[in-house]
Amino acid sequence: MHNLGFAHESHKISTLAQTVPNNGGVVFVTAFSGLFAPYWIDSAKGTMFGITAHTKQGHIARATLEATCFQTKAILDAMEKDSGHKLKELAVDGGMSNSDLCMQVRQARERVRLFGHVADANRIDCHRHKQT
């Protein structure tokens, strides 16, 4: 998103996304280099839908975070289907796990217990895995 002047640091995308209450109808397909698992469409391109005269940078930032969660959900659904086992827990880490908003969306979409590096586990109804 740096190319579009949204933020120079990725962690600021979450802050920008929290300036609006929802995605404003914006949907983002994050296929910058094609769609990979579970779709495998190499020729797909990144696309945004639902942009209006009222769309703000926050709507696009929020749609971007949501899109990463939808992609993860699609992969997890495919894993469950292939394995025949229902996912109960998901370990999260990395930069996206620092975004409360992203983890809230992920928790709501995936309906599994999240643990690992979660910024505020109580606020987003997740459980932090106890390290021993």
Residue pairs with C-beta under 8 A, 6 or more apart in sequence:
1 7
1 10
1 13
1 61
1 64
2 8
6 13
6 16
6 57
6 60
6 61
7 13
7 16
7 61
10 95
11 95
11 98
11 99
13 61
13 64
13 65
13 99
14 61
14 65
14 98
14 99
14 100
14 101
14 102
16 57
16 58
16 61
17 58
17 61
17 62
17 64
17 65
17 101
18 58
18 62
18 101
19 56
19 57
19 58
20 56
20 58
20 59
20 62
22 59
22 62
23 50
23 59
23 62
23 63
23 66
24 50
24 52
24 54
24 55
24 56
24 59
24 62
25 50
25 52
25 59
26 48
26 49
26 50
26 51
26 55
26 59
26 60
26 62
26 63
27 48
27 49
27 50
27 63
27 67
28 46
28 47
28 48
28 60
28 63
28 64
28 66
28 67
29 35
29 44
29 46
29 47
29 48
29 49
29 67
30 46
30 64
30 67
30 68
30 71
31 41
31 44
31 45
31 46
31 47
32 46
34 41
34 42
34 43
34 44
35 41
35 42
35 44
37 75
37 78
38 74
38 75
38 77
38 78
39 74
48 60
48 63
50 63
51 60
62 101
65 96
65 99
65 101
65 102
65 105
66 105
68 96
68 102
69 102
69 105
69 106
69 109
69 110
70 109
72 106
72 110
73 106
73 109
73 110
76 87
76 90
76 110
76 112
79 87
80 86
80 87
87 110
87 112
88 112
88 113
89 112
89 113
89 114
89 115
90 106
90 110
90 112
90 113
90 114
90 115
91 114
91 115
91 116
91 129
92 103
92 106
92 114
92 115
92 116
92 117
92 118
93 116
93 117
94 117
96 102
97 103
97 116
97 117
97 118
97 119
98 117
98 119
99 119
100 119
100 120
100 123
100 124
103 114
103 118
103 119
103 124
103 126
104 124
106 114
107 114
107 124
107 125
107 126
113 126
113 127
114 124
114 126
114 127
115 126
115 127
115 128
115 129
116 128
116 129
118 124
118 126
118 128
121 127
121 128
